[in-house]
């Protein structure tokens, strides 16, 4: 009985962190700072896939991407595709990523952010003729700077709630 309640508590904590990430992701920023908006959803999903790949996986990423598309009112499936590809790359390399230092992980997360922007652009370009805005790649810098702090915060939460 205790394991069922702890498993339920774990799912609740993980999905609460996803909801918070989605809210942070869709909160408006001032126009001049918009290119610097970090990819909160990618950061949180990357942490949980690295920490608990048996609980959070590509299917979770697809659901997150669909929710993100719905919240933005954008083309349905673009962010689901993007998140699925990026989280797949993290999931197949989770053991390697776990053994890297926080700053090495941060560099890889920044690269994932850039790759995510390129996949989003490509998917939107296939559907409608849009132009690429290189300044949107600045968000990778904030992903890089936020990763160590977010990693440590989520690890503390995972340990405090004994999520396995």
Buried (B, 14 or more C-beta within 10 A) or exposed (E): EEEEEBEEEBEEBBBEBBEEBBEBBBEEEEEEEBBBBBBBBBBBBBBBBBBBBEBBBBEBBBBBBBBBBEEEEEBEBBBBBBBBBBBBBBBEBBEEBEEBEEEEBBBBBBBBBBBBBBBBBBBBEEEEEEEEEEEBBBBBBBBBEBBBEBBEEBEEBBEEBEBE
